Amino acid sequence: MATRPAPCETEKRFEALVVAHADFVFRSVRRLGVPDSLADDATQQVFLTARKRFDAITAGREKAFLFGVATNVASHVRRTLGRRRETDEPSEPLADPRPLQDAALDAERARVLLDHVLGTLPIELRAVLVLAEIEEMTMAEIAELLSIPAGTVASRLRRAREAFHDEARRVRARIDRPSARALFAASVGGPTLSTEASR
């Protein structure tokens, strides 16, 4: 009969899991719809769940397990925020109100728009798009991670890209209106936006 790992060994293995995947989990919850202000807490929640269910994590499938938990945590956060406020415009303010350098401000604007456009996608489309375009995984890797057929990944990724570009065009059209440009500029602390949402 197999023996259970000693508590100290389990803690060491769990610490190694956190070190290996903390950045991935943080990026995942952010791109799955958790705002910056809640991303650290959401990441911690993912690892708290992983610790409680550590014995159930299959060796070699740690990343898949964590992404599944991250998806559930992000969905819960989004539902909670959705009950508090509804908005159709990208409006998340900068954490630091001081003026930014042009390059940093452009990057912040692009991030706000990216988060907004991703937020319009159903979670199953957003997941494959994040893994393909941001995590730069292959379709085979995504299929293994999500435990779905490669053909399903390809279909979802195609639909996700189409939906992303359609929404990005709608956002750009709204921002191109003078009043919208001024409102958006005020929300991110600088001049009006001229970069594309899909960058």
Secondary structure, DSSP 8 states (H G I E B T S, - for coil): ------HHHHHHHHHHHHHHHHHHHHHHHHHTT--HHHHHHHHHHHHHHHHHTGGGS-TT-HHHHHHHHHHHHHHHHHHHHHHH---SS-----SS-S---HHHHHHHHHHHHHHHHHHTS-HHHHHHHIIIIIS---HHHHHHHHT--HHHHHHHHHHHHHHHHHHHHHHHHHHTSHHHHHHHHHHHTSS---S-TT-
